[in-house]
Amino acid sequence: MSVERTPEGRGIGSFACVIHPLNPKQDVARKYPFLARVLPTPLIHFLSRFWPPVYLSRVSGVRSESTGKEASGWLLACPLTAGQMLRLPPATAYRKIVQTGRLAQKLGARILGLLAFTSVIGDGGLTIARRLNMPVTTGRSLTIAVALEELTEAARWQGIRPERATVAVVGATGSIGLACSRLLAPQVGALLMVGREETRLAMAAEMVRAAGAQQVRTTTRIEAIQEADIVLSATNASRPVIQPEHLKQGAVVCDVALPPDVSPRVVEERKDVLVIEGGVMDVPGTVDFGFNFGLPPGKAYACMAETMILALEERFENYSLGKEIETERVREIAQLARVHGFKPTVLNELRELSSGSFLRRENGGR
Ligand SMILES: NC(=O)c1ccc[n+]([C@@H]2O[C@H](COP(=O)([O-])OP(=O)(O)OC[C@H]3O[C@@H](n4cnc5c(N)ncnc54)[C@H](OP(=O)(O)O)[C@@H]3O)[C@@H](O)[C@H]2O)c1
């Protein structure tokens, strides 16, 4: 088995992932505990605008189960908080993300993964990829594949048959929400697409119907998910949008949003509901992230995993870019994830649970 290693992670298999603070106090404390203690949250938001990109750590030990090849890379932080990215003009956020990308280039990374809101704002990475002299991915293709797999498995675990169920997609006009709606629609009893704006929702529903699905309805009222047996949530809201009173008895909710869409109150107050933190994967090998970004050791967000897989494959090319994600890419990256041994964390956890108990995360780092 040949293992390719080069000094400082340069050369084959090297990647960089750009993260940013989701919860200003908690996430800033991971790097600057003193500042997080003394600065009030509004000041953290304000200062994030002027803070330069931050080198967080080296990542090592990502090892393909099939080829034995290793990938290594870096975690970098774009200092803007989720709230700031939504409030600032996209041009300002682009500038900061491009600066972070340039740091990745200097370090020798050969592909850049844009995580959470660094891929949400603006045109889904297209402008950033154009301004940087390196391939970029948002990791959305794998996030979509993983979310759908997790949803199906969690529904089965909860005794729900998707083909008879009403499934709600919250954030259905978005990149992940629309792709998931398109893929889910032919397999479920009825699809409820939830968004904020009627016209955008109507256009999204047309695209889903054009893919052959008939039982598709739209709504701008989050309360309407009360009728859903299964909920997939992928909004770009900076605060939770799903509250305990919105959910049907015994529903399954898969939340892939970063920061999360499901209020912590749901986990506390709705013991009948199964909430899963979607889009998290077990990384093959003995990965050391060198920095606590909020997930337990050995786990990565699916968008990070996509970047690592492309590095292992030496596919140094733009991959999931732009708002519209190709179904073919979703299938391809899911297959590559299986080949290299990346597994959705929730599937293992569900298998380990005894019947009658529920999977509730303490929102580890989210
Ligand atoms: N776990 C992972 O690995 C992973 C990977 C990538 C992304 N993500 C997360 O997934 C989420 C979605 O990403 P994306 O790329 O699909 O973002 P996106 O394309 O910006 O889509 C988000 C959608 O959410 C909608 N929305 C916002 N607030 C809403 C609300 N209150 N109710 C209903 N819909 C609402 C927006 O609607 P409008 O049309 O009105 O704007 C928008 O269409 C983000 O939180 C991102 O951080 C996670």
The ligand as an SDF file (V2000), in Angstrom:
LIG
                    3D

 48 52  0  0  0  0  0  0  0  0999 V2000
  -23.5580   20.1520    7.4570 N   0  0  0  0  0  0  0  0  0  0  0  0
  -22.8340   20.5520    6.4100 C   0  0  0  0  0  0  0  0  0  0  0  0
  -21.8210   19.9510    6.0580 O   0  0  0  0  0  0  0  0  0  0  0  0
  -23.2890   21.7470    5.5820 C   0  0  0  0  0  0  0  0  0  0  0  0
  -22.7370   21.9630    4.2990 C   0  0  0  0  0  0  0  0  0  0  0  0
  -23.1590   23.0620    3.5580 C   0  0  0  0  0  0  0  0  0  0  0  0
  -24.1270   23.9290    4.0880 C   0  0  0  0  0  0  0  0  0  0  0  0
  -24.6290   23.7120    5.3230 N   0  0  0  0  0  0  0  0  0  0  0  0
  -25.6510   24.5910    5.9010 C   0  0  0  0  0  0  0  0  0  0  0  0
  -26.8920   24.3220    5.2340 O   0  0  0  0  0  0  0  0  0  0  0  0
  -27.7090   25.4900    5.2260 C   0  0  0  0  0  0  0  0  0  0  0  0
  -28.2460   25.7450    3.8240 C   0  0  0  0  0  0  0  0  0  0  0  0
  -27.1750   25.9490    2.9140 O   0  0  0  0  0  0  0  0  0  0  0  0
  -27.4720   26.3680    1.4000 P   0  0  0  0  0  0  0  0  0  0  0  0
  -26.1580   26.3830    0.7440 O   0  0  0  0  0  0  0  0  0  0  0  0
  -28.5460   25.5320    0.8240 O   0  0  0  0  0  0  0  0  0  0  0  0
  -27.9940   27.8870    1.6110 O   0  0  0  0  0  0  0  0  0  0  0  0
  -28.8740   28.7840    0.6290 P   0  0  0  0  0  0  0  0  0  0  0  0
  -28.7100   28.3540   -0.7840 O   0  0  0  0  0  0  0  0  0  0  0  0
  -28.5770   30.1960    0.9700 O   0  0  0  0  0  0  0  0  0  0  0  0
  -30.3710   28.4500    1.0350 O   0  0  0  0  0  0  0  0  0  0  0  0
  -30.9310   28.7570    2.2660 C   0  0  0  0  0  0  0  0  0  0  0  0
  -32.4160   28.9890    2.0580 C   0  0  0  0  0  0  0  0  0  0  0  0
  -33.0260   29.1540    3.3520 O   0  0  0  0  0  0  0  0  0  0  0  0
  -34.1480   29.9800    3.1540 C   0  0  0  0  0  0  0  0  0  0  0  0
  -34.5790   30.5400    4.4330 N   0  0  0  0  0  0  0  0  0  0  0  0
  -33.9410   31.4430    5.2140 C   0  0  0  0  0  0  0  0  0  0  0  0
  -34.6380   31.6670    6.3400 N   0  0  0  0  0  0  0  0  0  0  0  0
  -35.7650   30.9000    6.2640 C   0  0  0  0  0  0  0  0  0  0  0  0
  -36.8670   30.6870    7.0960 C   0  0  0  0  0  0  0  0  0  0  0  0
  -36.9880   31.3460    8.2450 N   0  0  0  0  0  0  0  0  0  0  0  0
  -37.8370   29.8190    6.7130 N   0  0  0  0  0  0  0  0  0  0  0  0
  -37.7310   29.1460    5.5420 C   0  0  0  0  0  0  0  0  0  0  0  0
  -36.6810   29.2940    4.6860 N   0  0  0  0  0  0  0  0  0  0  0  0
  -35.7180   30.1660    5.0480 C   0  0  0  0  0  0  0  0  0  0  0  0
  -33.6730   31.0480    2.1750 C   0  0  0  0  0  0  0  0  0  0  0  0
  -34.8120   31.5290    1.5240 O   0  0  0  0  0  0  0  0  0  0  0  0
  -34.8520   32.8420    0.5960 P   0  0  0  0  0  0  0  0  0  0  0  0
  -35.0850   32.2720   -0.7620 O   0  0  0  0  0  0  0  0  0  0  0  0
  -35.9770   33.6240    1.1170 O   0  0  0  0  0  0  0  0  0  0  0  0
  -33.5440   33.5470    0.7840 O   0  0  0  0  0  0  0  0  0  0  0  0
  -32.7410   30.2630    1.2510 C   0  0  0  0  0  0  0  0  0  0  0  0
  -33.3630   29.8720    0.0610 O   0  0  0  0  0  0  0  0  0  0  0  0
  -26.8290   26.6110    5.7910 C   0  0  0  0  0  0  0  0  0  0  0  0
  -27.1480   26.7800    7.1550 O   0  0  0  0  0  0  0  0  0  0  0  0
  -25.4180   26.0760    5.6490 C   0  0  0  0  0  0  0  0  0  0  0  0
  -24.5400   26.6260    6.6180 O   0  0  0  0  0  0  0  0  0  0  0  0
  -24.2430   22.6360    6.0710 C   0  0  0  0  0  0  0  0  0  0  0  0
  1  2  1  0
  2  3  2  0
  2  4  1  0
  4  5  1  0
  4 48  2  0
  5  6  2  0
  6  7  1  0
  7  8  2  0
  8  9  1  0
  8 48  1  0
  9 10  1  0
  9 46  1  0
 10 11  1  0
 11 12  1  0
 11 44  1  0
 12 13  1  0
 13 14  1  0
 14 15  2  0
 14 16  1  0
 14 17  1  0
 17 18  1  0
 18 19  2  0
 18 20  1  0
 18 21  1  0
 21 22  1  0
 22 23  1  0
 23 24  1  0
 23 42  1  0
 24 25  1  0
 25 26  1  0
 25 36  1  0
 26 27  1  0
 26 35  1  0
 27 28  2  0
 28 29  1  0
 29 30  1  0
 29 35  2  0
 30 31  1  0
 30 32  2  0
 32 33  1  0
 33 34  2  0
 34 35  1  0
 36 37  1  0
 36 42  1  0
 37 38  1  0
 38 39  2  0
 38 40  1  0
 38 41  1  0
 42 43  1  0
 44 45  1  0
 44 46  1  0
 46 47  1  0
M  CHG  2   8   1  16  -1
M  END
$$$$
